[in-house]
Amino acid sequence: MKKKYRIKKNKEFQAILGNGKSFANRQFIVYYNTIPQNENIRIGISVGKKIGKAHLRNKIKRYIREYFNKYKNKLPNNINIVVIARKQTAEMGLPEFEASLNHIFSKLGFLNKK
């Protein structure tokens, strides 16, 4: 994922977590806020140490990044999103990740039917 699509700084994470809206299912918690002047969607990913060892956490992050690379054209450009993975993601494969995140973003009304 290119730099312009990433949220890396703790200050930016805290701004979204503190002032943003949230939605959750059993696998993920998604915080978001809209920024009218944003040109691109920006994504922050958080996978805690309770989920598993480093190779498992990295796999989860790769799956989330792959999802956003696939669907970034269907999501609105003026939002910042922080995705927090829950423990249930440790046993999931890529199709389950996609279905779970699609569920969240369709409930939020972010997935455009293009």
BATORKOL-267565 format. One line per 3 residues: number of its first residue (from 1); their letters; for each residue x, y, z of N, C-alpha, C. Coordinates in steps of 0.1 Angstrom, whole numbers. Example, Ala and Ser with C-alpha at 12.3 -4.5 7.8 and 13.67 -1.06 7.14 Angstrom:
! residues 2
1	as	132:-57:78:123:-45:78:132:-33:78  128:-22:71:137:-11:71:129:0:79
END
This chain:
! residues 114
1	mkk	9:-12:0:0:0:0:9:12:0  6:22:-9:14:34:-10:12:43:3  22:51:5:23:60:17:11:69:18
4	kyr	6:74:6:-6:83:7:-18:77:12  -19:63:12:-31:56:17:-29:51:31  -18:54:38:-16:48:51:-17:58:62
7	ikk	-21:54:74:-21:61:86:-11:54:95  0:62:99:11:55:106:13:62:120  10:75:121:13:82:133:3:80:144
10	nke	8:79:156:-1:76:168:-11:88:170  -6:100:167:-15:112:168:-27:110:159  -25:106:146:-36:104:137:-45:92:141
13	fqa	-39:81:146:-47:70:151:-56:75:163  -51:83:172:-58:87:184:-69:97:180  -67:105:170:-77:115:165:-89:107:159
16	ilg	-86:97:152:-97:89:146:-105:81:157  -97:75:166:-103:67:176:-111:76:186  -106:88:189:-113:96:198:-125:104:192
19	ngk	-124:108:180:-134:117:174:-143:110:163  -139:98:159:-145:91:148:-157:83:153  -164:77:143:-176:68:146:-170:54:144
22	sfa	-178:45:150:-173:31:149:-184:21:146  -180:10:141:-189:-1:138:-181:-14:140  -187:-25:145:-180:-37:148:-188:-49:144
25	nrq	-181:-60:141:-187:-73:141:-178:-82:149  -179:-95:148:-171:-104:156:-157:-104:153  -153:-100:141:-139:-101:137:-132:-88:137
28	fiv	-139:-77:135:-132:-64:133:-139:-53:141  -132:-43:144:-138:-30:149:-132:-20:139  -141:-12:133:-137:-2:123:-141:12:129
31	yyn	-131:21:130:-134:35:133:-131:43:121  -139:53:119:-138:61:107:-142:76:110  -136:85:102:-141:98:102:-140:104:88
34	tip	-148:114:85:-147:119:71:-140:132:72  -131:134:62:-123:146:60:-126:152:46  -134:163:45:-138:167:32:-126:170:22
37	qne	-115:175:27:-104:179:19:-95:167:15  -98:155:20:-90:143:16:-91:140:1  -80:137:-5:-81:132:-19:-82:117:-20
40	nir	-76:110:-10:-75:96:-9:-81:90:3  -85:78:2:-89:70:14:-76:67:22  -76:68:35:-64:65:43:-68:54:53
43	igi	-59:44:54:-62:32:62:-51:31:73  -55:28:85:-47:24:96:-51:10:101  -41:1:104:-44:-12:108:-37:-15:121
46	svg	-45:-21:130:-40:-25:143:-43:-39:146  -33:-47:149:-34:-61:153:-27:-63:165  -33:-66:176:-27:-67:189:-20:-80:192
49	kki	-11:-80:202:-3:-92:205:-11:-103:210  -23:-101:215:-31:-111:221:-36:-121:210  -35:-117:197:-40:-125:186:-31:-136:183
52	gka	-18:-134:184:-8:-145:181:6:-140:179  14:-148:174:28:-145:172:29:-136:160  41:-131:158:43:-120:147:39:-125:133
55	hlr	42:-137:130:39:-142:116:24:-142:114  16:-145:124:2:-145:123:-4:-131:122  2:-122:130:-3:-108:130:1:-101:116
58	nki	12:-105:111:16:-100:98:7:-105:87  3:-118:88:-6:-123:78:-19:-116:78  -24:-113:90:-37:-106:91:-36:-92:85
61	kry	-25:-85:88:-23:-72:82:-22:-73:67  -15:-83:61:-14:-85:47:-28:-87:41  -36:-95:47:-50:-97:42:-58:-85:42
64	ire	-57:-77:53:-65:-64:53:-60:-55:43  -47:-53:41:-42:-45:30:-46:-50:16  -46:-63:14:-51:-68:1:-65:-65:-1
67	yfn	-73:-65:9:-87:-62:8:-89:-47:3  -81:-38:10:-82:-24:6:-77:-21:-7  -66:-28:-11:-61:-26:-25:-72:-30:-35
70	kyk	-79:-41:-32:-89:-46:-41:-102:-37:-42  -106:-31:-30:-118:-24:-29:-116:-9:-28  -104:-3:-29:-103:11:-27:-110:20:-37
73	nkl	-113:15:-49:-120:23:-59:-135:23:-56  -140:13:-48:-154:13:-44:-157:20:-31  -147:24:-24:-149:31:-11:-148:46:-14
76	pnn	-154:54:-6:-153:69:-8:-139:74:-5  -135:85:-11:-122:90:-10:-120:99:2  -130:104:8:-128:114:19:-129:108:33
79	ini	-125:96:35:-126:90:48:-112:85:53  -110:85:66:-99:79:72:-105:67:80  -98:56:79:-103:43:85:-92:37:94
82	vvi	-96:33:106:-87:24:114:-94:11:116  -88:0:112:-93:-13:113:-85:-20:125  -93:-25:135:-87:-32:146:-92:-47:145
85	ark	-82:-56:144:-86:-70:143:-88:-76:156  -98:-85:157:-101:-92:170:-95:-106:169  -96:-113:180:-90:-127:181:-95:-137:171
88	qta	-108:-135:167:-114:-145:157:-107:-145:143  -100:-134:140:-93:-133:127:-82:-143:126  -77:-148:137:-65:-157:136:-69:-170:128
91	emg	-81:-175:128:-85:-187:121:-91:-184:108  -91:-172:103:-98:-169:91:-89:-170:79  -95:-173:67:-88:-172:54:-91:-159:47
94	lpe	-85:-157:36:-88:-145:28:-103:-143:24  -110:-153:20:-124:-151:16:-132:-147:28  -129:-152:40:-137:-148:52:-134:-134:56
97	fea	-121:-129:54:-117:-115:56:-126:-106:47  -126:-110:35:-133:-102:25:-148:-101:28  -154:-112:32:-168:-112:35:-171:-104:47
100	sln	-163:-105:58:-165:-98:70:-163:-83:68  -153:-79:61:-151:-64:58:-162:-59:49  -166:-67:39:-177:-63:30:-190:-60:39
103	hif	-192:-69:48:-204:-68:57:-203:-54:64  -192:-51:70:-190:-39:78:-192:-27:69  -185:-26:57:-186:-14:49:-199:-13:41
106	skl	-206:-24:39:-220:-23:33:-230:-17:44  -228:-22:56:-237:-17:67:-234:-2:69  -222:3:67:-219:17:69:-223:25:57
109	gfl	-226:18:46:-230:25:33:-218:30:25  -206:25:28:-194:29:21:-192:22:7  -197:10:6:-194:3:-6:-204:8:-17
112	nkk	-198:14:-27:-206:19:-38:-209:7:-48  -220:7:-53:-223:-3:-63:-219:1:-77  -206:1:-79:-201:5:-93:-200:-7:-101
END
